């Protein structure tokens, strides 16, 4: 299983970059995890759009869905050119029915419901979900194949259930949007030390930090994660790929 970082920012992208997003590849299947601002341009550095097979959306905040509309336009052009052979599946929850319905567009993209209580097969992966703590309904994602797994926390405050959900994952991709001084003040997100604590308690093999703030010295976030996690931890790095 190969994972490539497409974007790392929370809220809005830094100049010439993208909000938090990742490309998963296994057995020739390519799945985009979240599709916020700048993602569609950035992902083309690593794959042709016509070679994408699916997208999974954790929640409906703009920094996770802003580029869905242009993805749909790409699919429409691709269908017209006969480069895309069938409607492109976009997986998302239906707790917000209007937003879920918007995933389907003119027969070129098709919304597929994901539910916290049910695992779903997406290409070669068994994908499971855990509800997070965020101002809107949001799902953490676990992709598993051939005994390997990667967990994306998506956007969340600390939640005990995420420890069991992430247990023994080969890679935990955790949001770390907060500096320590904002824990308990800014809701819906975790700090570096909390991301590290989650990784440590879950016994994951490696931790990547994402959904980073554009202000302050983000090295403080990495250093905070290193105080609570004894394993390998790094920022998710744009364009960096890893095989797990």
C-alpha positions as semicolon CSV with decimal commas, in nm:
position;residue;x (nm);y (nm);z (nm)
1;X;0,000;0,000;0,000
2;X;0,140;0,337;-0,104
3;X;0,042;0,671;0,048
4;X;0,136;1,009;-0,098
5;X;0,080;1,345;0,071
6;X;-0,110;1,587;-0,154
7;X;-0,172;1,871;0,094
8;X;-0,113;1,937;0,463
9;X;-0,296;2,255;0,563
10;X;-0,608;2,307;0,770
11;X;-0,870;2,572;0,697
12;X;-0,718;2,703;0,376
13;X;-0,410;2,623;0,169
14;X;-0,076;2,795;0,198
15;X;0,038;2,968;-0,122
16;X;0,072;2,728;-0,417
17;X;-0,026;2,432;-0,195
18;X;-0,336;2,243;-0,083
19;X;-0,539;2,159;0,222
20;X;-0,498;1,822;0,392
21;X;-0,536;1,539;0,141
22;X;-0,372;1,206;0,058
23;X;-0,353;0,963;-0,233
24;X;-0,370;0,591;-0,153
25;X;-0,262;0,331;-0,409
26;X;-0,277;-0,048;-0,397
27;X;-0,306;-0,313;-0,664
28;X;-0,343;-0,044;-0,930
29;X;-0,635;0,126;-0,753
30;X;-0,603;0,497;-0,665
31;X;-0,818;0,658;-0,397
32;X;-0,814;1,025;-0,300
33;X;-0,879;1,101;0,068
34;X;-1,050;1,442;0,094
35;X;-1,066;1,694;-0,187
36;X;-1,033;2,046;-0,048
37;X;-0,885;2,366;-0,183
38;X;-0,594;2,319;-0,423
39;X;-0,613;1,940;-0,416
40;X;-0,719;1,876;-0,774
41;X;-0,428;2,074;-0,916
42;X;-0,180;1,921;-0,669
43;X;-0,281;1,558;-0,718
44;X;-0,197;1,582;-1,089
45;X;0,170;1,589;-0,991
46;X;0,132;1,222;-0,895
47;X;-0,141;1,078;-1,117
48;X;-0,352;1,160;-1,418
49;X;-0,703;1,248;-1,307
50;X;-0,844;0,979;-1,538
51;X;-0,646;0,721;-1,340
52;X;-0,819;0,804;-1,012
53;X;-1,070;0,537;-0,914
54;X;-1,251;0,687;-0,613
55;X;-1,255;0,965;-0,355
56;X;-1,355;0,947;0,011
57;X;-1,470;1,258;0,198
58;X;-1,444;1,271;0,578
59;X;-1,682;1,566;0,620
60;X;-1,829;1,863;0,440
61;X;-1,619;2,157;0,551
62;X;-1,475;2,354;0,256
63;X;-1,113;2,259;0,327
64;X;-1,217;1,897;0,263
65;X;-1,462;1,940;-0,029
66;X;-1,379;2,271;-0,203
67;X;-1,244;2,095;-0,514
68;X;-1,529;1,846;-0,550
69;X;-1,695;2,073;-0,805
70;X;-1,387;2,092;-1,026
71;X;-1,336;1,717;-0,986
72;X;-1,687;1,679;-1,123
73;X;-1,603;1,904;-1,417
74;X;-1,292;1,693;-1,482
75;X;-1,509;1,382;-1,480
76;X;-1,756;1,545;-1,719
77;X;-1,481;1,638;-1,966
78;X;-1,329;1,293;-1,923
79;X;-1,661;1,128;-2,006
80;X;-1,703;1,349;-2,312
81;X;-1,357;1,247;-2,430
82;X;-1,434;0,884;-2,341
83;X;-1,129;0,874;-2,113
84;X;-1,355;0,813;-1,809
85;X;-1,565;0,504;-1,870
86;X;-1,816;0,518;-1,585
87;X;-1,944;0,754;-1,314
88;X;-1,671;0,838;-1,063
89;X;-1,763;0,725;-0,708
90;X;-1,734;0,979;-0,426
91;X;-1,788;0,829;-0,081
92;X;-1,933;1,045;0,195
93;X;-2,180;1,028;0,484
94;X;-2,544;1,128;0,435
95;X;-2,603;1,296;0,773
96;X;-2,612;1,617;0,569
97;X;-2,844;1,505;0,290
98;X;-2,802;1,817;0,076
99;X;-2,424;1,794;0,079
100;X;-2,433;1,420;0,013
101;X;-2,665;1,468;-0,283
102;X;-2,422;1,724;-0,427
103;X;-2,162;1,447;-0,466
104;X;-2,366;1,314;-0,759
105;X;-2,345;1,529;-1,071
106;X;-2,499;1,484;-1,415
107;X;-2,420;1,115;-1,431
108;X;-2,043;1,173;-1,420
109;X;-1,994;1,139;-1,043
110;X;-2,198;0,928;-0,807
111;X;-2,229;0,971;-0,429
112;X;-2,180;0,651;-0,230
113;X;-2,300;0,643;0,131
114;X;-2,059;0,556;0,411
115;X;-2,193;0,478;0,757
116;X;-2,008;0,462;1,086
117;X;-2,166;0,125;1,168
118;X;-2,068;-0,053;0,846
119;X;-1,741;-0,141;0,680
120;X;-1,725;-0,089;0,305
121;X;-1,505;-0,233;0,033
122;X;-1,340;0,038;-0,176
123;X;-1,115;-0,117;-0,437
124;X;-0,868;-0,343;-0,251
125;X;-0,936;-0,188;0,090
126;X;-1,177;-0,269;0,366
127;X;-1,265;0,074;0,502
128;X;-1,407;0,132;0,850
129;X;-1,512;0,449;1,027
130;X;-1,523;0,623;1,365
131;X;-1,725;0,935;1,442
132;X;-1,506;1,222;1,559
133;X;-1,569;1,533;1,768
134;X;-1,600;1,828;1,532
135;X;-1,849;2,111;1,473
136;X;-1,999;1,911;1,185
137;X;-2,045;1,536;1,155
138;X;-1,708;1,388;1,061
139;X;-1,566;1,038;1,023
140;X;-1,217;0,909;1,087
141;X;-1,117;0,651;0,826
142;X;-0,924;0,324;0,842
143;X;-0,805;0,159;0,519
144;X;-0,696;-0,205;0,558
145;X;-0,554;-0,448;0,303
146;X;-0,336;-0,759;0,326
147;X;-0,276;-0,718;0,698
148;X;-0,170;-0,352;0,669
149;X;-0,367;-0,048;0,777
150;X;-0,355;0,330;0,769
151;X;-0,580;0,550;0,984
152;X;-0,681;0,908;0,910
153;X;-0,822;1,089;1,212
154;X;-0,978;1,359;0,991
155;X;-1,076;1,662;1,203
156;X;-1,134;1,593;1,571
157;X;-1,079;1,678;1,931
158;X;-0,934;1,410;2,154
159;X;-1,168;1,111;2,168
160;X;-1,097;0,791;2,361
161;X;-1,264;0,575;2,096
162;X;-0,996;0,672;1,845
163;X;-0,740;0,476;2,046
164;X;-0,913;0,143;1,982
165;X;-0,996;0,248;1,626
166;X;-0,628;0,316;1,554
167;X;-0,492;0,015;1,742
168;X;-0,172;-0,127;1,590
169;X;-0,208;0,066;1,264
170;X;0,099;0,071;1,043
171;X;0,049;0,444;0,994
172;X;-0,159;0,702;1,179
173;X;-0,221;1,025;0,988
174;X;-0,341;1,258;1,259
175;X;-0,460;1,611;1,253
176;X;-0,250;1,842;1,473
177;X;-0,402;2,184;1,416
178;X;-0,347;2,330;1,762
179;X;-0,058;2,472;1,955
180;X;-0,065;2,347;2,312
181;X;-0,189;2,677;2,453
182;X;-0,512;2,643;2,253
183;X;-0,616;2,300;2,385
184;X;-0,958;2,338;2,544
185;X;-0,999;2,684;2,393
186;X;-1,030;2,605;2,021
187;X;-1,276;2,322;1,975
188;X;-1,283;2,045;1,717
189;X;-0,908;1,989;1,682
190;X;-0,608;1,826;1,850
191;X;-0,262;1,947;1,943
192;X;0,071;1,785;1,866
193;X;0,094;1,627;2,210
194;X;-0,257;1,483;2,176
195;X;-0,174;1,335;1,835
196;X;0,136;1,181;1,991
197;X;-0,065;1,050;2,284
198;X;-0,312;0,887;2,046
199;X;-0,028;0,722;1,853
200;X;0,139;0,601;2,173
201;X;-0,174;0,458;2,331
202;X;-0,280;0,292;2,005
203;X;0,065;0,140;1,953
204;X;0,089;0,252;1,591
205;X;0,412;0,202;1,400
206;X;0,444;0,554;1,260
207;X;0,276;0,895;1,299
208;X;0,231;1,169;1,039
209;X;0,099;1,510;1,144
210;X;-0,133;1,699;0,910
211;X;-0,407;1,966;0,897
212;X;-0,147;2,214;1,017
213;X;-0,198;2,584;1,102
214;X;-0,055;2,857;0,880
215;X;0,055;3,072;1,174
216;X;0,319;3,037;1,441
217;X;0,621;2,806;1,438
218;X;0,485;2,464;1,348
219;X;0,805;2,301;1,475
220;X;0,647;2,342;1,820
221;X;0,373;2,101;1,712
222;X;0,622;1,835;1,607
223;X;0,822;1,879;1,926
224;X;0,504;1,844;2,132
225;X;0,417;1,519;1,951
226;X;0,765;1,386;2,023
227;X;0,713;1,438;2,397
228;X;0,417;1,199;2,403
229;X;0,503;0,945;2,131
230;X;0,814;0,727;2,140
231;X;0,786;0,605;1,781
232;X;0,870;0,763;1,446
233;X;0,686;1,091;1,394
234;X;0,708;1,353;1,121
235;X;0,503;1,614;0,947
236;X;0,324;1,483;0,642
237;X;0,542;1,624;0,363
238;X;0,389;1,735;0,035
239;X;0,488;1,492;-0,239
240;X;0,638;1,239;0,001
241;X;0,536;0,877;-0,061
242;X;0,570;0,579;0,168
243;X;0,501;0,209;0,123
244;X;0,344;0,031;0,419
